């Protein structure tokens, strides 16, 4: 008799029909998904023989099979970009049973705070501790945590910490003023404070629309006794840019956003840059992070998680900066180690 997990994993495949209907022969997607299901059934059976723990070598087989599926999905990007909604819906329905067994990916899909990349989603990606339901849930969760896009998110944290430290070094004995827009868990800020001999050298302003995100940050701030050095503001950037809400933000040495603008269109980004330009001190710097179109997980994010972001190139960022009060190209564009997240920066003259 099959276990409930094995019955879930044996949901009838529709990938052959999917490939035929959408004129994508030889994509290998049907074979990759069939193999993925087979490997998962084996992983569950092996766990039953091993105190409900999937052996490491079998977990590695699951990740290899998942990686192959994702690669085959990525190969269908042009088909999906051309508006093939039926194909996207079928991809999601066939992968959804596995996604729901995980902790991380299930949150990306269900969006309890209204969007996939909320503060707790980002915190869990940073923590990189796989969890899930059933014997194979945590193994599947590790597959999602090891996606190139998730690794890129983890890479953003030390990159921004280095940028903040560079501002501190440039200020020498003077106080540095740094602002994070849509701060989320603000892990990079805490990383910097943890290595500062004198916390008073850094005054940070953390802005987020999500009160739960700010409560999460406040608890950590208070434990670290940083109340005098960290200012938390609950504010809606859309309202700020339209004049419906005002905050006191000026003479900043660095204003940055890690994962904000790829949720918004170009007009919003230009208005945001105009606002940032006014809030920076002369010689101050802005850094905006954005996913790049070469993101190999874009199809998975778009059509399985409904995590749809605006991916932008270096040329796109130059165009936005030129259209803003900065009136010139980015002074630098850098990437984290995966080459998936770009960070466009410009210095206020």
N, C-alpha and C positions, 0 to 999 in steps of 0.2 A: 504494500500500500504506500502511495506517495505521501510525503509530508505536505502541509499547507504551503510551505515555501516552494517546494518543488512543483506543486500544482500551479502556483503563481508564475513560476519561471517557464512553465510549459504552455503559456497563452499562445494560441495559434498565430503563426507568423503571417504577415501580409506583405512582406518585403518583395517577394517575386512579382506580385501584382503591382506594387508601388513602382518598381523599376520599369516594368513594361508600360504601365499607363503613362509614365512621365518621360519616356524615350531616353532613358539613361542606361543603356545596356553596358555590360562589362564593368560597371562601377565597382562591383565586388561588395556592395553594401549588404545584399541579401546573405551572402556567404559569411560576412563578418559578423552579422547579428546572430545568425544561426550558431556560429562558433561561440560567440559571447554567451548565449543561453546555455549551450552545452557545458562550457567551463563553469558557469555559475551553479548548475545542477551538481557537477562534480565537487565543487567547493563545499556545497551544503552537505553532501554525503560524507566528504572527508571530515567536516567539522563534527558530524554525528559520531564519528569514530575517535574523535580527539577532544573529548570534554567540551563540545560545542565551540571549539576554536579552530578556525581555518588555518592549516599549516602554512608557514611562510612561503614555501615554494608554490603552493596552490594559489595563495594570494597574489603572488607575482604573475601567475598565469592569468588570473582575472584582470589584473591591470594591463597586461599585454593585449588581451582580447578587447578590453574597453578602449585602449588607445587606438587599436586598429579600426574599431567602429567609428570613433571620432574622426579619424583621418578620412574614412570613406564618406562620412557626412560632409566634411569640409570640401571634398571634391565636388559635391553637389551645390556649392554656394551660388554659382552663376544661375543654375536652374531655379533656385529659391528666390534669388534677387529679382528674377523676372516675374515675380508675383504668383508662383505656383503654390497657392494656399493649401490645396489638397495634399500636396506632398509634405508640406510643413506640418499639417495636422496629423498625418499618419506617422511621421517621425515621432512626434510628441506622444501620441497614444501608445506606441509600441515601447517607448523607453520609460514612460511614466511609472509602471509598476516597480521598476528597479530604483528609480529616483526616490519614490516614497518610502523606501526602506532606509534611507540615509538621514543624517541629521543636517548636514550643511546644505546639500543640494535641495532638500525638501523645503528649507527656509527660502532659498533663492526662488523656488517655484511658487510657494504660498504667499510670500511677501506680507508678513504680518504687520509691518510698519508702512506698507503702501508701495514699497519698491524693493528690488532685490538686494541692493548693496547697502542696506541699513547698517547702523553702528554695530549691532550684534553679529550680523553676517560677516562684516569685516573683521571684527574681533575674533570670531571663530576661525576665519582663514588665517589670521596671524597666529593663533594658538596651534593650529595644525594638529589637532587631536581628533582622529576619526571616531565617530560614534554612529550608532544606528540601531534599527530593530532587527530581530531575528539573528540567526547565526552568521549571516553574510552581510548584514547592514553596515558594520564598521569597515569591512573590506571594500564595499562599494563606495562608502564615504571617502575612503582614502584615494580612490580613483578620481573623484571629483576634486578633492583637495590638491591632487597632483596635476590637475590641468595646467597647461602653460599660463592661462589667464589668472588662475589662483596664485601660482608662483609669482607672477608679475605683481599682483597685489601685495604679496609679502615683501617683494623687492622694493616697493615704493617707500616702505617705512624707513629703512636705513638711508635711502637716498635723500629723503627730506630731512632726516636728522643731521646728515652731513651738511646740507645747505644751511640749516639753522646754526650749526656750529661755525660755519664759515662766516656768517653774519656776526656772531659773537666775537670771533677772532679779529674781524675787521674793525669792530668798535673798540677793541682794546679795553680800556678801563671804563668806557662809557656804557650806559645801559642800552641794551638792544630791545627794540619793540617789534614783535612778530605777531601776525594774525593768521589764523586758520579759518577758512570759509568752509562751511559744511564739515565741521571738524570730525564728526563720527566719534570713534573711541580715542582719537588724538594720541595714539601710542607713540608716535615719533616725538611729540613734545615731552612726554614723560621720559623717554629715553634720553633726551638732552638734559633735562633737569637732574636725572639720576647721576649724571657724570659731572655736574657743575659743583665746584667747591663753594661758590657763592651764588645762591639762587636768585639774589636780587639783581644780578647782571642781566636777567632775562625777564621782561614783562610780556606775557602772552595774552592775546585775546582770542577766545574760541567761540565761534558763532555757529549755531545750528538751529534749524526749525523744529527739531524733534526734542521735546522735553525729556523723553526717556534717555536719549543720547547724552544730554547734558547732566542728567541725574547720575548716569553711569560714570561720566568724567568727574563730576563733583565728588562722588564717593572716593574715587582714587586720589583726587587732588587733596581732599581733606585728610586722608590717611598719610599722605606724604607731607602734610603741613605746608602746602603751597598756596594757601588762600590769598596771601598778600601779593602773590606774583602772577596768578592766573585769574583772568576775568572771563566769566562765562556769560554769553548773551544769547537769549532765546529770541531769534529774529528771523523773519522771512525775507530772503534776499530779493524775491520778486517784488515784495512791497517796498523794500528799500530803494530799488532801482526805479520804481514808479512814483516815489515820493510819498507813499502812504504810511511809511514808517521811517523813523530817523534814529540813528545811533551816533555816538561820539567816537569817531575813528579818524585819526589824523597822525601825520608825521611817523608813519610806520616804516621800518627798515626792510621788512619782508612781509608780503601778503601772498598766501598760497592757497591753492585748493588741489587736493589729491584726486578726488573722484566726484566732481560736480558737473563740469561743463559738458561732459558727454551725454548728459541727460537733457540738454537744452539746445535750442536752435542757434543759428549764427547771430541773430538780432540780440538775443539775450546775452550772448558772450561779449559782443561789442559794448553793450550797455554796462555789463559787469566790469569790463576793462576800463571804461570811462570812470566808473566809480572808484575803482582801485587806484587809477592814476591820481585822482584827487586826494586819496587817503594816504598816499605814499609821501615820504620825505624826498627831497631832491637827492638823487643817488640811490634811492630805495629800489627794491626789485620785486617784481611779480613772478610767480611760477604757477602755471596751470597745467595739470595733468590731464591726459586724454588717451583713450585707447586708439591704437593705430589700425588702419584697415588690414594689416597683415596678421591680425589676431587669428590664430588657427582654431579658436573656439567660438568664433562668431556665429556659425550655424547652430551649434549646440545652445549657445546663449539665447539667440533670437527665437528659435523654434521649439526648443524643449523647455527652457526655463521662462520664456517670454521676458527675457532680460535684454531689452533692445536699447542699445546705445548708439550714439552718433560717433562713428569712427572718423578720425581726422588725420590728415597727413601733415608733414612739415610745411608744405606750401599752403595748406588750409590755415594753419596757425599764423603764418606770415601775413596772409590776407586779412585775417581778423585783427591782428595788431595794427596793420596799416590803416584799417578803417576806424580804429579807435583813437582816443586822445594821445596814445603813444606815437602814432603817425609814422611808424617805421616797422621794418621786419623785426622778428625776434632777435635778441642779441645772442641767444644760444638755444638750441634744441638738443636735449639729451634723452637717452633711453635707459630704462632699467635693464638688467642683464638678459632678460628674455627678448628684449627688443619689441615688446608688445605695447607697453605704456610709454608714451612720449611725455616730456616735460618741457614746455615752452616758457622761456623767461625773457624778460625785458627790463632794462634799467630806466628809471625815470630821469630824464635830463633836466 
